[in-house]
Every structure is written in structure tokens, then in C-alpha cells.
Amino acid sequence: MKPPILGQQTFLRDHPATASTYDKYYRERYDREDDPNPLFTGRYLLILKEGSSNVLKTTRMLESKWGFTVANTADFVRETLSESKIRSANALFYNELGIALLGSDKTLVDRLITPGADYLIEPEKVVYIPDDLPEEEEKRSTWGIRLTGADRSPYSGKGVRVAIIDTGFDLSHPDFSERVITSESFVPDETIEDHHGHGTHCVGIACGSDDSEGMRYGVANEAEIYTAKVLNNQGSGAQAWILDGITWAVNNQCRVLSLSLGSRVYPGQRYDMAYERAAQYALSKGAVVVAAAGNDSRRSRHQYSPVSSPADCPSILAVGALDEQLQVADFSNRALNKGGEVDLAAPGVAIYSSWPMPTGHRTVSGTSMATPFVAGIAAMLCEKQPAGTPSSIVSQLKEMAKRLSQLPEDVGAGLTLAPMRDE
């Protein structure tokens, strides 16, 4: 049977049998049959072991041997490419990453998996906003700005491009009326407008300024804002949409990428190679990638979950959440799997920021809120060190962090602090 056309697929709905097969396998393997959310889309990612060096060879193999019609991101250099724009292909090669998205059924994919192949094939994950937490009592608290020193730093992220990869943004928000917003939606049939709220909140923390009463809630308040919509208005998305957003941000010379999203990871599960490849590409182009450690733990009940994906990748900074007393948030995940470390911690409880109109502002909690704090501070550091490499920026973030009494498995190097002028 000929593989389905990517641009004509409906996320998840077109592959329920395949997706449920992988769901069942993972739930049984990792003893997590209580998770109510679907784990896989039913599509696949082909990941070349040698990066992008064998794209042409693999493309020819997919076309001549297996009947795929393959599109390549390199053919769309003058426009932003997303799967909704592909009208005749059933595979999309991310040329920069050496990864192909396959619109295929399990029978054909099983035949593609051969001993000695120079690629891996993995099921495409469903990606979510970290679990929603109860809304905090409405208050205009800026404790995170104070404790990180963002309000005392001489730096504002000026001239630094920061990408928030999330549920989009409310382009009409009055707090941003004088800011230039560069945006793109990678969710089929949805505009950049944020009808969820999560993305607007994260943009506000990383790059916002003041509310109408002069209360500052944003960190890098002069950074250049880039926002990619990769999660739909219900707060979920396909893994390929995340790869779209990362590639778009990197190709737009963003120096900091913030991802407050993820898929749950189980004890013993390895990190995702597709995300690691995307993060390596970002690093090679001068970008630092930060992601939420996840909200799956319930520490008050002695329940700890591993750092979620993609934050568990070696090339991505994983961010845990702290409350105003600098205690680890009850929900914040822990470094349990090999390589899936928590790198830094930041304010993530009762965080006040922008929200789509007419609400305007909202106070919520999560590692999703801690992540844009680190992204904004990284932008400040990039302003201070315009020639700084990603590795030097990451090293300095960790060196500047305030050491805490909690375990490194929970807080990494400590509370992320804004850069000050050298004496």
C-alpha cells in the first residue's frame, strides 16, 4: 500500500491502531499503564546515524525501493516549510538534521528496519505542555524577577533573538504593542494566535516587560522575540512540529531557544535521538536550547519522575522549578535516568506573566515557567558576551548560579542568576 500523503494526514486520527500498539508496548515495558495521554502519533522518524551525510542516498532508497515521494527542506529555502504545505509527498527530510518524517504504516516500516542499516527508525511522539497545575491565587508577584536579579542587571537581552517554541502568542497583547514579534505556526490549520495561553505566558516571562501598572514580570525586556507555534490550541502536538520550530528558529539566527513542552519519560528510558540531533544542529549554529524538566513528580507523596523529553537530551539544558523560599517545587522532576540531568533551577511557582486578552495576565506554576526565566537570562548573557559560544554561555550560566542546599539531581548548579557588570 502506498504511504499516505503527509499534507493530507490528520494528526493522530489517521493512525490509531499503530499508535495504540506502541502505547501498549511502552506502558507495559515501563509499568506506567495509568498515564491517560496517548504517547505516539502513529507516524515515524527515520534518523540517519551519520547525520546529514547520507540524505541523498537514503532519499533514493526510499523513492526507488519503497515507493515514497520525498520532500526536502533544502528545496524550500525561500519559505517556511511545514507538513501542511506538503501536498504530494509522504516523507519529509529535514536536510539540516538528517531526519525524515515518514507517513507510513507499520508493515512497511518493519520492512525498512534491516540489520546493518545506517539509520534508526522510531515512532513519532505526541508532545504536550507539562501537566496543568492548579491556578494560583491571582496576585501580581514578581518574586522571580527579584530573586534572579533580573531587575538589577544592566543587561536586557538587547539585540539578541530569543525563540519561544510553544502554543503561539497573542499578537494583540497591549504589553507588547511596541515590540516587533516574528512568528510562524507549524500546526496545520492553526494561526500563530494563542488560544491556549501557555505560549503567551512563557513569552512574557522570557522577553516581556511591565504590565499597565508598571509591574515588571519579564526578564530580557529588550530581546528580539521569535515565537513558533508547535502545540495546538489544546496544548498538544506532533514531534515533527517541534523539529519544524527548532529548525526555523535556528535558521533565523536565534541565539536562545526555549521549549516549555515535553513527553513523559519513564525510569530506564533513553533520550530521544531526533531531539538530540536537532539540539546539536542548534549548538552548531550558535544557539543555546533550554527545556522544561517536567511536572510529573509529586514529592510530597515521595513520587519522583525522570526529567522529561526533550529536556533529558545531553545537548539541552534541563530546568527545574523552585518556589519563593528556594525549595524545589512539589511537581518538579528529578534526574533519575543516566544522562537525563537537571542542569539549572529557576522560579516556577506562582509566576505572574502575560496571558491572552481579555484576561491580560495570569499567575501559574510549572517547570514551564522556570524555563523562560533561564532563556531570558541566557539572552542577557549573550548581550554581555556577543561572541560567546553556546558552550561558554552554558558554562557561565552554571558558574553564576546560586548554590543551593538541595541535591544536584533536583536543582543542578542552582538558582539561575542574571549577569552583572564585571568589576
N, C-alpha and C positions, 0 to 999 in steps of 0.2 A: 504494500500500500504506500502511495506517495505521501511523504511527510506533509503535515498541514502548513499553510502559509502563516508566517508569524504575524503579519499585519491584520490577519482575519481571525486570530485567536482571541478568545475571551479568557482573561487571567483566571486560572484555577478551574473554571467551569468546564472547559473543554477536555480536561484530563482527570476526572475524579477517580477513576479506577487506579491509574498509575500512582497518583498522589497518595491515595489511601493505602496502597501496597507498601510504599516506603514509610508512610506514617506508622503502620503496624509494626514493621521491622524495627524502626528506631525506638518506638515506645517499649517494645519487648526487650530489646537489647540493653537499653539504659534504664529499665524499670521505671518509666515515667508515663504510665498509661492514664494518669489523671489530668494531663495537660489538655485543655479543651480546644486549643487552637490548631488548625492544620499546619503541618510543618513544611510541606513541599507543594510546588505548583503543578507537577506532572511533566514539566519540560526538563531539559538537561543542559549542563555546561560542559563543553569539551575544553580541557586545559592542556595546552602544549607543555611538555616537560622542559623544553629548551626555550621557553618564551616565544617571542615573535619570529624566530629564525626559520620556522618551518610552516609559516602560514600558507604560502603558495602551494607547497607540496600537499598539505592537508586539504586545502580547498579543492585541488584537482582530484584527490581521492574521494572526497565527499560527493563531488559532482559526477565523476565518471563511474565510480563503483557503486554508489548508494543512491544516486538519483536526486541529490539535494540541489536546490538553486541557492547559491551562497551570495549574500551581500557582504560588503566590507566597509568598515568605517572610513577607510582611506579614500573611498570613492565619493565621499560626501564632505569634502574639506570646506566647502563654502556655506554649509548649513549644518545646523544641529541635527544629529541623527537619533531617532528613537524608533522602537519597533513599530509604532503606529504609523510611521511614514513608509514602512516597507510593504509594498503592495504585491510583490511577486516572488519573494524569497521565503524559504523555510529554514534558513540558517543565517546567522549574522556573526561575522568575525570581527571582534574588537582587535583591529590590527595592532594597536599600541600595546595591548595586553597579552596577545597570544591566547585568547579565549574565544570560543564560539558558542553562541546560544543556539540550541537545536530545538526546532519544533517537531518532535518525533514521538513515536510510540515505543513502548518498552521492548517489543520484539526486535525492532530494527536496532535499537541501541545495544541490546545484548549481543547482536552480531558485530557491532562496531568494536566491542571490547575483546581484543585479541592479545595473546601473550606477546610481550616484547614491543607493544605499541608505544610510540613516542608521545602519547597523550594519556591523560586521565579523563574519565567521564564521571560526573557527579550530578545527582538530582538538584535542580534549582530550588532554593529555599524560599519560603514565604518570610518576609521581613515585617516587623511590627515596631510601632512605638513601644518602648518598655511599658510593662503593665501599668494601667492607670492607677493612681493612688487617690485616696480621699482628698477632696479640695480643702485647702487650709482656710481657716477663718480669714475673711477678707481684710487685709491690712497692707499698708504701704511700707513694708520693711525693706531697707537697703543694707541689712547687716552684711550681706555677701560682698558688696562694694567696699564697705569699710574694712572688713577683716582681710580681704585680699590686698588692700592698699591701692585699689584702682583709682580711688578719689584723690590720692596723694601723689600719684605717679605723674611725672612731667610728660609722659607719652600717651598718645591717644589712638595709635594704630594708623595715623595719617599716611595715606599713600599705599597702604597695604590692603591687598584684596583678600577678603575672607568669604569663604563659601559655606553657607548653612544648607545642608542636604537633608531635606525633611518633608513636611506636608505643604510646603509653599509659603506664601506670605500675603498679608492684607496690604495691597499696594496703595490703598486709600487711607491708611492709618495716619492720623494727624501728627503724631510724634515724628514721623519720617517725611513730612511734606517737603523738607528742603534737602533731602538725601536722594542721591541717584541710586536706583536699585536695578541691577542687571539680573534678569530672571529667565528661567526656562522650565517648562513642565515636561517630564518624561513619563507621566501617567497617561495612558491612552484615553482620549476623550475628556480630559480634565484640564482646565486652565491653571495658571500659576496661583490663582486666588485660593487662599487658605480657608476652607470651610470646616476645618477641624479645630485649629487654634495652636496646636503644638509647635508648628514651624514658626509662626509669628512670635510666640513666646521665646523660642530659642534665638531668633534673630535679635530680639530686643536685649537679651542678656549679653550676647556676644558683641553687638555693634550698636545698640540703642543709645539714647542719651537721657533726656529728662522727660517726665510727664508734664501735663499742663500746669501743675503747681510747683514745678521746679525740682521735683524729687528725681535724683539720678538713679537709674536702675541698670544702665548699660555700661559695659567695660570699655571696649575700644570704640569710643563715640565719634571718631573721625575716620574709621576704616571704610574702605570701599566694599559695599555689600553686594554679594552674589548669592542668589538663592535658587536652588534646584528643587523642584517638586518631584519626589521619587516615591512618596507614600500617598495613597489616595485619601479622599475626604473621610474615610472610615478609619484611617490610621494604619493601613497595611499596604504591602506592595510586593512585587517580584524582585528577586535578587538582581536580575538583569537591569532593572530600573536604577538600582543603586550604582551598578557599574557605569551606566549611562551618565549619572550625575557626577560621579568621581571623575570620569574622563573629561566631561565638559568643563568642570571646574579647573582641572589641571591644564587643559588646553587654553583656558582663559587666563593663565598665569596667576591663579590664586595661590597664595603662599600658605594659607591655613585652610584646612577642610574640617568641618565639624559635623559629626554624624551621631545624632541622638536617636538611634534606632538599633534594631538588632533582632537576632533569632536566639531563642534559648539554647544553651549548651548544657550537656549532661556530663556527670563525672566520667572521666576517661575519654571523652570525645576530643578529637584533634581539631585544630583550627582549619578554617576553610581556605583552600589554596587559591580560589578565584579572588577572594578579598585580599589575600596576601600579595598576589600578583599585581592587583590594582594599586595597593599601597606602595609597593616597590616602584611602580611606574611614577606615582606621585612624588616619592622621595627623589627619584632620578631627575625630576623636573623642578626640584627646589621647594616642594610643598610638604608641610607637616600635617599629618592626619590624626585627629583625636576622635574618640568614640566612647559612648556610654558603657560602663561596666555592667549595667543591667540592674533590674529591680526585683529579682526573683527570690531573694533571701527574706527570711523572717527571723531575724536574730533574737528577738525576744522569746521565740519558741525554739531556739537553738537549731534553726534550719538555715543552712548556708548553701548557696548555689554558685557554680563556677562563673567566671567572667563570660559574658555573652559574646556572640559573634556579630560583627567583625572585630570587636574590641580585643578579642583574645589573640589576634594576629601579632606576630613579632614586630612588624613594621608600623603598628598603630599604637598610639598612646591610649591606654585604658584609664578612665576617670571614675573614681568612686565618689560617693556623696557624704557630706558632713552636715551636722546641724550647727546652730549658733554657738553651742558650747564646745564645738570642735569634737563632738562624739560622732562615731560612724553611724550613719542613718540605718534604721532598722532594716530597710529593704535592700541596701547596697550589697552587691555580690562580692565574693571573695576569690582570691587566686587559689584555686584548687587543682586545676589541670596543669600539667607540665607546659611551660611556655606561656600560659594564659595569665600573665601578671596584671596586678593593678599598678599603674605607673605613678599616678598622682591623685590627689583628692581635692575637692573644691566644694563650695556651698551648694547644697542640693535639697534643703528642707525649708519650706515656707518662702519660696523665692518669688518676688514681685517683678512682673515684666509686662510687656505689651501683649494684647490679645485682640483678635479681630473685632472690628466695630460691629454693633454699637457697644459691646462690653468695654472695650478700650484697654483694660488692664486686668490681670488676674494673678493670684498667689497660689502656686502649685509646688509640688515636690517631686524629686526623682533624680537619678543619675543623668537624666536628660537635661536637667537644669545645671548640674555641675559641669557637664561637658562644654557648653558655650562659655562658661567662665574661663576655662583653660584656653579655649580657642581665642577669646578676646585678649587674654594676657599674652598668648603667643604672638598675636598681631602687634601688641605693644613692643614686644622684644624684637620682632622683625623690623619695626620702625627704628629702634635703637641700634640694631645691628643689620643694616640694609644688605650687607654682603654675607650675612650669616647663612651657613648651610643648614639643612634640616637637622643633621646630627648635632651641630653646635647649638642650635636653638633648643633642641630636646635636652641636651646636657645642661644648658643654663637654666632651663625650667626646673630641672631636678635639683640643681645646686642651690637655686634661690628658694626652694620650697622650705617652709617652716616644718622642722622635725616635730613629730607628734609621738605620744606615748603608745599609740596603738600599733598593732602588728603591721609590718610592711605588706602582708597579704591582703590587708584591708585598706591601707592608705598610701601604699607605695612610698615615694620620697617625702610625702607630707602635704600640707596645705599649700596650694599654688599661690605665689605672691607676685604682684605686679613689679616690673623693673623700676628702679630708681636711678637717678643720675649718678654716675661714678664720681667719687670724691677726688 
